[in-house]
């Protein structure tokens, strides 16, 4: 246990030195903040862009606060996934390249502790960054539009936080089996894109898919059905555990 705590501290120290604990929350806050601001000022933005016939009147439908928050999560399904992949993709691959992973493996720690410590450190930083951005968007949504029951916001935030954690685990697993950061990024982006598209095409067959967590988070906000949420949570947790063990095995097999 002492070795695991030491590894976790090492991961946090590395994130502090690389400024990840600073730039990642800022990126999430910028991504989530732009959505309520853009929707609120959309009419002014279109007027400033010109191209409208003279004398025409532009009236944009005002979205509800719940729809604004749901659109924030929808935006994170694209840009957010990309940011998480970029932030986490070099977690193991870079240490393998510079030889530090080989040195760590000579110490009295297991490969599972190594993968677990990286998952805990990277996952907590990503989730906290998401929460910071999400709560900021909630604050501006309440100011610009209207209030939302805080219970709905918290429920959607917890559901999407689990999805963020799943993305982190997938990227760390990829980093354990691949050596190129470019390959890790491409594989994960394609994987989540295909899984998301497949989920929309075969919604009944893939109703327990981890990517459905994002839809459940949005449905929680707009009071739509969250049928299959429990199944998605259980499948996601099981897959994360399996990927952790598979990543640890990959680290063992790729010892230099």
N, C-alpha and C positions, 0 to 999 in steps of 0.2 A: 504493500500500500504506500509505503514511503517513496518507493521508486516511481509510482504512478503520479503522486503529488509533485514530485520533482520534475517529471516530464511535463505536467500541466503548467507549472510555473515557467518552464523553459519556453513553452509555446506562447504563453502570454507575453513573456519578455521579448520574444521575436516579433510579435505583433506590435508591441510598443515601439521597438526599434525601427520597424518598417513603416510606422505611422498608420498602420491599418486600423487601429482603434480610433483614429481621428478621421481619416478620409472615408472610410466605409459608412459610418453614420451620416456624414455630411452628404454623401452621394444618395443615400436612401431618403434623407430629408428633402433634398432637391427634387428627386423623382416624384415623391408623394405630394410635395407642396405645389408643384406646377399644375396638377390636375384640378383641384378646386379653384385655383386662380384663373386658369385658362377657361374653365366652364363659366365662371362668373363674368369674366370680361370678354367672352367670345363675341358678343355683338359689337363691342367697341373695336375689337381686333379686326373683324371683318369689314367694318366701316373704314378703318384706317387703311386696310388693304386696297380699297377702291374696287373698281370694276362693276359697281352697281349702277343701274340706270338712274338718271337724274330725277329726283322727286320720289324715288321708291322708298318704301318704309320697310325696314328689316325688323322682324320680331322673332326672337329666338325663344322657344319653349324653355321655361325655367325648370331644371331638373330638381328632384327632391334631394334632401340631404343624404338619404339612404342610397340613392342612385349615384351621387357624387362619390361616396365612400366605396361603393361597389366598383366604380370606374377606376379608383385608385388601385384596388387589388387587381383589376383586369390589366392595368398598365404594368404592374409588377410581374405579371405572368410572362412578359416578354423581356423588358429591360431589367427587371429584378433578377430573373434567372441568369441572364448574361453577366450581371455584376457579381453575383455569388460565385459563378463558375470562375470568373477571372480572379476573384479574391482568394479562392481556395485551391485552385488547380495545381499550384506548385508546392503544396504542403509536404508531400513525400518525395516527389520526383526530383526537386532541387536538392534535397538532402542526400538522395542516392547519388546524384551527379557529383556533389562536392565531397562525398565520402563521409559526411558526418553521420549518416544513417548506419554505416558499417561500424563506426566507433561506438554508437549508442548500443548496438546489438551485442557488443562485447561486454557491456555492463550487465549487472544482475536484474535485467528487466525483460519482459516478454514482448513479442511482437504485438500481442493483443493490447498490452498496456500502451505501447507506442501509438497504435491506431486509435485506441480509446481516448488517449490524452489529446490527440490532435482533433478528434471529433468533438470532445467537450470544449476545448478552447475555441476552435473555429466556429462551432455551432453556437456557442454563447455570444460571441462577438456579432455574428450574422443576425441572430434573433434579436439581440438588444438594438442593433442598428435598425432592423425592420420596425421594432416597437417605437423607437424614437421618431422615425419618419411617419408611421401610421398615426401616432398620437398628435403629431404636428398637423397632419392633414385633417384630423378630426377637429382640432382647435379652429382651424381656418374655415372648415365646413360649417361649424356652428356659428361662427361670426358672419360669414357671407350668405349662408342659406338658412338653416334652421337647426334645431336641436335633434339629437338622435338618442334614444334610450341607451344609457351607458352599458347596460347588460348586453345588448346586441353587439356593441362595438367590442367589448371584451371577449365575447364568445367568438366573433369572427377573427379577432386578433390571435387568440389561442389556437384556433384551427389553422390559420395561415402560418403561424410560427412553427407548427409541426411540419408543415409542407416545406418551409425553409430549411428545417433541420434535415429533412429527407434529402433535399438537394445537396446539402453539405456532405452527407454520408455517401451519396452517389459519386460526388466529385472526388472525395478522399479515396474511395475504392478504385476509381479510375486512375488516380495518381499512384496507387500502389501497384497497378499492373502495367501502366504505360510510362514511358520515360520522356516523351515529348509533350511539353505544355500545350503546343498547338493541337496535337492529336487529342489530348484530354479535353480541351475546350470544344473541339468539333464534335467528338463523340457525345459529350453531355448535352450540347445544344440540340444535336439531331435527336438524341434519345428523348428529351423532354418535349421537343416539337412533335415528333411522331406519336408519342404517348398521348399528348394533348389532343392531336387531331383524331387519333383512333378513339379516344374517349368520347369525342363529340359524334363520331360516326357510328360507333357501337356502344352507345351509352348504357344499354341494358346489360350487355356482356361484360363491360368494364366499369360497372357502377361502383366497384370497390377499389378502383385504381387510385394510387396516391395522388395523381394529378387532379382527381375529383375533389380533393380537399380545398382547392382554390375556389371551385364552384360552390361548395358547401359554405365556405366563408362568405361569399357574395350573397348566397341565398339567405344566410342568417341575417344579413343586413336588411334585405328587402322583404323579409317575412315570407319567403317561398319555401317549398318543401325541401327538407334536408334528408330525405329517405336514402339510406345507404351510408350515412355519416359514420355510424359505429363500425360498420364493415371496413370502410376506408381507413379509419384510425387503426384498427387492429391489423389490417394488411400492411399498412405503412410501418408500424412498429415492428412487425415480424420481419419485413424486408430489411429494415435498418439493422436489426440484430444479425441477420444472415450476412449482410454486406460487411458488417464489422468483422465477423469471423473470417469471411472470405478475403477481406483486405489484409488481415493479420497473416493468413496463410500465404498470400501472395508476397508479402514482405519477407517471410521466411524462405520462400522458394527463390527469391531474387537477391539473396545475400551475395555480396561481392567477395 
